């Protein structure tokens, strides 16, 4: 009986570990030319994947994004983002681009992969890049420019 309880507890522990993960990411803001360390917690639950980007020094900077797997929709700051026909590809991941259907003040594009999370946000005054490695400012800017070029590429 004692072994059964231990087995059940270990099974629950390992099962719950598969649904949650966390890692360190670097958010590069192009307005401030500054890099901040964040912890991203990813939690899978009932058809949604929750991404919480937390900054221990300044909780005002925290960012929450929900990905609805069934409908392929991102929800951030009470706004819904829908996939557009643009992608940004790296050697590791293929990222979809998402935009709001109704633009309130300016167009905002989220570059996202469900296994990686957010890679970038492009918006007037709120451009940032999220990477798992801290890179030089020149490399960050080159990656961001590649994303912007892909976003603005004319489809045939």
C-alpha positions in Angstrom: 0.0 0.0 0.0 2.8 2.3 0.9 4.5 1.7 -2.5 1.3 2.3 -4.3 1.0 5.8 -2.7 4.6 6.6 -3.6 4.0 5.4 -7.1 0.9 7.6 -7.5 2.7 10.6 -6.1 5.6 10.2 -8.4 3.3 9.7 -11.4 1.4 12.9 -10.6 4.7 14.8 -10.1 6.1 13.6 -13.5 2.8 14.1 -15.3 2.5 17.7 -14.0 6.2 18.4 -14.9 5.4 17.7 -18.5 2.6 20.4 -18.5 4.8 23.1 -17.0 8.3 24.4 -17.8 10.3 27.5 -17.2 13.5 29.1 -18.6 15.5 32.2 -18.7 15.0 34.6 -21.6 16.4 38.0 -22.6 14.0 40.7 -23.8 15.7 43.3 -25.9 13.8 46.6 -26.2 14.7 48.7 -29.2 13.3 51.9 -27.7 15.6 51.8 -24.7 18.5 49.7 -26.3 18.4 47.7 -23.2 18.2 44.0 -22.4 16.3 42.6 -19.4 16.3 39.1 -18.0 12.9 37.4 -17.7 11.7 34.0 -16.6 9.2 32.5 -19.0 6.8 30.0 -17.4 4.9 27.8 -19.9 1.9 25.9 -18.7 -0.3 23.6 -20.9 -3.9 23.3 -19.8 -7.2 22.3 -21.5 -6.5 23.4 -25.1 -4.5 26.5 -24.0 -0.8 27.2 -23.5 -0.1 30.0 -21.0 3.2 31.9 -21.3 4.1 34.2 -18.4 7.1 36.4 -18.9 8.2 37.6 -15.4 10.8 40.2 -14.4 11.8 40.0 -10.8 13.1 43.5 -10.6 10.0 45.2 -12.1 6.7 43.3 -12.2 5.1 46.1 -14.3 7.0 44.7 -17.2 5.4 41.3 -16.8 3.8 39.9 -20.0 1.1 37.3 -20.2 0.2 35.5 -23.5 -2.3 32.7 -24.0 -2.2 30.5 -27.1 -5.5 28.8 -27.9 -4.3 25.6 -29.7 -7.7 24.7 -31.2 -8.4 28.1 -32.8 -4.8 29.2 -33.5 -5.3 32.5 -31.6 -3.0 34.4 -29.3 -4.5 36.5 -26.5 -2.4 39.3 -24.9 -3.5 42.3 -22.9 -7.2 41.5 -23.6 -6.5 41.7 -27.4 -6.9 38.7 -29.7 -4.3 38.1 -32.5 -5.0 36.0 -35.5 -2.5 34.3 -37.9 -1.6 36.1 -41.1 0.1 34.5 -44.1 3.6 35.4 -43.0 6.2 33.3 -41.3 9.7 33.9 -40.0 12.0 30.8 -40.2 15.2 30.1 -38.3 17.2 26.9 -38.3 15.4 25.8 -35.2 11.8 27.0 -35.5 9.2 28.3 -37.9 7.4 31.3 -36.3 3.9 32.4 -37.4 3.0 36.0 -37.4 -0.2 37.2 -35.7 -2.1 40.5 -35.9 -5.3 42.0 -34.6 -8.3 41.9 -36.9 -9.4 45.4 -35.8 -6.5 47.9 -35.4 -7.3 50.3 -32.6 -4.5 52.8 -32.8 -1.5 51.1 -34.6 -0.9 47.7 -36.1 0.9 45.2 -33.8 2.4 42.0 -34.9 3.4 39.1 -32.7 5.9 36.6 -34.0 5.3 33.3 -32.2 6.0 29.5 -32.1 4.0 27.4 -29.7 7.1 25.5 -28.6 9.3 28.6 -28.2 6.8 31.3 -27.2 7.1 34.9 -28.4 10.0 35.8 -30.5 9.1 39.4 -31.2 6.5 42.1 -31.0 6.4 44.9 -33.6 4.4 47.9 -32.7 4.9 51.7 -32.8 7.0 52.4 -29.6 6.9 48.8 -28.3 9.4 46.8 -30.5 11.1 44.0 -28.7 12.9 40.7 -29.3 12.8 37.7 -26.9 15.8 35.3 -27.1 17.1 32.5 -25.0 20.6 33.8 -25.4 22.0 37.3 -24.8 23.4 38.6 -28.1 25.1 41.8 -29.1 23.0 44.8 -30.0 24.0 44.5 -33.6 22.9 40.9 -33.9 19.6 41.7 -32.1 19.0 44.5 -34.6 19.8 42.2 -37.6 17.3 39.5 -36.4 14.7 42.2 -35.9 15.3 43.7 -39.3 14.9 40.2 -40.9 11.5 39.8 -39.2 10.4 43.3 -40.4 11.5 42.4 -44.0 9.6 39.2 -43.9 6.5 40.9 -42.5 6.7 43.5 -45.3 7.5 41.1 -48.1 5.0 41.2 -50.9 3.4 37.8 -51.5 3.2 36.5 -55.0 
